[in-house]
């Protein structure tokens, strides 16, 4: 049977990892050909670190990099957030996979449409 593996990663699992561990986990999984769906996206700093590390690992006939899409972040409008006057961004679901297998077709505020190829 031909196909791909998609792992749905809970917010709880990611919250137990340091930023460096998250980046390493994502790169290791994507390099093995998996598509990851993160329940809670990465922080802007973690995304930057992931992109930076990925760029150092790209090989012409090997690892092609990653494709990453997230829903746009939302401002925390909870009562507590308003009370404390915190405008923190809440990251949302993120899809990450090998660049040669995952292509984003459309992304808007509430939907990510992607094409996943089983051939490289």
KEZASE-814196 format. One record per residue: residue in one letter; residue number from 1; y, z, x of N, C-alpha, C in turn. Coordinates in steps of 0.001 Angstrom, whole numbers, plus 500000, padded with zeros to 6 digits. Layout:
residues N
   type   seq      n_v      n_w      n_u     ca_v     ca_w     ca_u      c_v      c_w      c_u
      a   NUM        Y        Z        X        Y        Z        X        Y        Z        X
...
***
This chain:
residues 120
   type   seq      n_v      n_w      n_u     ca_v     ca_w     ca_u      c_v      c_w      c_u
      x     1   498820   500000   500845   500000   500000   500000   501240   500000   500888
      x     2   502142   499072   500596   503383   498997   501356   504475   499752   500614
      x     3   505363   500367   501334   506449   501084   500683   507257   501861   501690
      x     4   507971   502831   501187   508811   503673   502021   508687   505092   501504
      x     5   509050   506033   502329   509025   507435   501916   510440   507906   501670
      x     6   510633   508559   500520   511933   509131   500178   511751   510637   500025
      x     7   512533   511398   500774   512478   512856   500698   513741   513378   500031
      x     8   513566   514229   499029   514681   514877   498347   514830   516253   498985
      x     9   515968   516482   499629   516169   517705   500415   517107   518640   499652
      x    10   516622   519843   499377   517389   520801   498578   518570   521372   499356
      x    11   519558   521813   498604   520720   522492   499193   520257   523736   499947
      x    12   519251   524434   499406   518748   525655   500032   518193   525372   501432
      x    13   517404   524303   501556   516815   523984   502870   517910   523692   503895
      x    14   518913   522915   503509   519995   522588   504439   520847   523800   504780
      x    15   521023   524710   503823   521869   525883   504072   521254   526827   505099
      x    16   519944   526708   505313   519268   527545   506304   519393   526988   507715
      x    17   519983   525788   507853   520098   525139   509160   521519   525228   509692
      x    18   521628   525264   511014   522944   525168   511646   523390   523702   511572
      x    19   524677   523413   511773   525121   522010   511765   524342   521118   512742
      x    20   524053   521625   513932   523299   520842   514925   521876   520585   514436
      x    21   521255   521587   513829   519898   521424   513294   519871   520397   512164
      x    22   520888   520406   511307   520971   519419   510215   521018   518009   510773
      x    23   521891   517788   511748   522052   516457   512343   520743   516015   512993
      x    24   520126   516884   513759   518864   516550   514428   517773   516246   513402
      x    25   517671   517071   512355   516684   516871   511286   516874   515498   510642
      x    26   518104   515168   510281   518388   513894   509616   518031   512723   510531
      x    27   518461   512777   511771   518168   511675   512699   516664   511522   512910
      x    28   515957   512611   513103   514500   512534   513305   513808   511917   512091
      x    29   514206   512325   510901   513582   511804   509681   513894   510315   509486
      x    30   515153   509940   509690   515553   508546   509493   514925   507652   510559
      x    31   514830   508136   511795   514185   507347   512847   512721   507075   512523
      x    32   512088   507961   511765   510693   507750   511372   510591   506846   510136
      x    33   511731   506340   509655   511724   505371   508561   511923   505957   507171
      x    34   512208   507229   507075   512364   507870   505767   513773   507682   505217
      x    35   513862   507669   503887   515128   507714   503171   515298   509168   502728
      x    36   516458   509769   503016   516720   511150   502613   517757   511172   501503
      x    37   517514   512012   500519   518500   512281   499476   518824   513760   499584
      x    38   520055   514050   500010   520486   515433   500185   521148   515918   498903
      x    39   520643   517024   498370   521208   517573   497138   522691   517885   497306
      x    40   523034   518444   498446   524436   518727   498753   524757   517985   500040
      x    41   525820   517220   500020   526183   516415   501180   526592   517243   502380
      x    42   526917   516554   503439   527344   517190   504678   528851   517419   504669
      x    43   529297   518351   505489   530730   518563   505652   531287   517387   506456
      x    44   532591   517158   506410   533178   516070   507216   532857   516207   508710
      x    45   532827   517424   509216   532502   517642   510625   531054   517280   510924
      x    46   530142   517648   510004   528731   517317   510184   528512   515810   510111
      x    47   529212   515137   509193   529110   513680   509091   529578   513018   510378
      x    48   530691   513495   510921   531217   512929   512166   530221   513134   513303
      x    49   529624   514305   513379   528641   514603   514415   527405   513719   514256
      x    50   526967   513516   513024   525813   512661   512748   526093   511225   513194
      x    51   527250   510711   512860   527615   509341   513246   527704   509223   514764
      x    52   528334   510203   515393   528489   510182   516850   527130   510183   517561
      x    53   526234   511069   517124   524925   511138   517761   524117   509866   517484
      x    54   524224   509342   516276   523495   508126   515918   523918   506958   516805
      x    55   525210   506843   517060   525714   505738   517881   525124   505763   519292
      x    56   524822   506943   519797   524254   507032   521143   522775   506666   521166
      x    57   522130   506652   519988   520687   506405   519927   520311   504974   519539
      x    58   521282   504160   519156   520992   502797   518713   520453   501972   519875
      x    59   519359   501249   519600   518725   500373   520581   518597   498979   519980
      x    60   518832   497921   520766   518799   496552   520227   517513   496195   519471
      x    61   516363   496526   520007   515104   496193   519333   514391   497425   518803
      x    62   515116   498505   518622   514524   499755   518147   515315   500323   516980
      x    63   515823   501508   517168   516576   502217   516128   517884   501486   515841
      x    64   518073   501116   514574   519249   500312   514194   520414   501144   513684
      x    65   520250   502445   513620   521316   503296   513109   521008   503774   511701
      x    66   522035   504315   511051   521846   504855   509701   522816   504217   508726
      x    67   522443   504251   507472   523317   503899   506357   523467   505200   505578
      x    68   524690   505557   505220   524923   506827   504540   525946   506622   503430
      x    69   525635   507084   502243   526559   507031   501116   526539   508360   500386
      x    70   527697   508796   499959   527836   510034   499193   528725   509773   498000
      x    71   528536   510579   496980   529518   510572   495907   530815   511101   496488
      x    72   531942   510676   495984   533204   511244   496478   533223   512756   496259
      x    73   533789   513475   497209   533880   514935   497095   534777   515305   495923
      x    74   534536   516484   495395   535351   516998   494302   536034   518281   494741
      x    75   537221   518498   494225   537930   519745   494502   537338   520831   493616
      x    76   537107   521995   494197   536581   523140   493458   537659   523636   492501
      x    77   537418   523423   491218   538400   523848   490213   537905   525076   489442
      x    78   537012   525846   490035   536493   527024   489352   537603   528067   489189
      x    79   537381   528991   488283   538351   530058   488030   538614   530860   489302
      x    80   537537   531183   490031   537677   531952   491278   538488   531154   492297
      x    81   538193   529862   492403   538931   529012   493332   540410   528970   493010
      x    82   540712   528861   491715   542125   528849   491296   542774   530206   491550
      x    83   542035   531270   491271   542546   532619   491450   542886   532885   492920
      x    84   542016   532419   493806   542237   532625   495238   543073   531496   495853
      x    85   543481   530547   495014   544282   529387   495443   543620   528626   496583
      x    86   542318   528458   496442   541567   527693   497428   541284   526322   496842
      x    87   541640   525290   497551   541317   523932   497150   540228   523398   498070
      x    88   539065   523999   497973   537969   523577   498832   537278   522362   498235
      x    89   536853   521457   499093   536122   520290   498642   534648   520635   498501
      x    90   534064   520198   497393   532642   520395   497177   531960   519072   497476
      x    91   531076   519059   498476   530362   517834   498794   529254   517628   497763
      x    92   528917   516359   497560   527951   516022   496531   526767   515286   497137
      x    93   525840   514887   496301   524622   514205   496712   524891   513093   497718
      x    94   524028   512997   498739   524175   512006   499795   522837   511306   500020
      x    95   522874   509998   500202   521689   509207   500504   521831   508697   501939
      x    96   520799   508918   502758   520822   508506   504167   519496   507817   504490
      x    97   519575   506702   505184   518356   506000   505572   518602   505074   506740
      x    98   517531   504422   507217   517674   503470   508319   518576   502304   507907
      x    99   519485   501918   508794   520448   500861   508476   519774   499527   508181
      x   100   518597   499294   508759   517925   498021   508517   517061   498026   507258
      x   101   517030   499147   506518   516245   499227   505293   517070   499603   504060
      x   102   518181   500271   504239   518979   500775   503121   520334   500083   503105
      x   103   520648   499419   502017   521938   498741   501872   522592   499204   500574
      x   104   523821   499646   500671   524566   500073   499496   525089   498841   498769
      x   105   524786   498742   497487   525262   497630   496680   526550   497986   495951
      x   106   526592   499223   495453   527748   499650   494669   527843   501162   494733
      x   107   529072   501655   494806   529274   503096   494790   530536   503371   494002
      x   108   530423   504274   493076   531615   504747   492386   531509   506254   492249
      x   109   532369   506797   491473   532483   508243   491352   531196   508935   490888
      x   110   530384   508246   490072   529213   508898   489496   527894   508178   489733
      x   111   527897   507113   490526   526649   506381   490748   526655   505686   492107
      x   112   525517   505748   492763   525294   504998   493996   524135   504035   493706
      x   113   524377   502766   493911   523338   501744   493723   522994   501189   495096
      x   114   521702   501252   495453   521287   500808   496786   520042   499949   496710
      x   115   519921   499060   497667   518738   498232   497821   517951   498785   498996
      x   116   516664   499038   498777   515806   499556   499830   514753   498506   500139
      x   117   514732   498081   501399   513803   497049   501845   512615   497705   502539
      x   118   511410   497187   502272   510230   497735   502939   509924   496989   504225
      x   119   510591   495856   504458   510380   495116   505707   511592   495263   506602
      x   120   511357   495306   507898   512449   495485   508853   512925   494170   509379
***
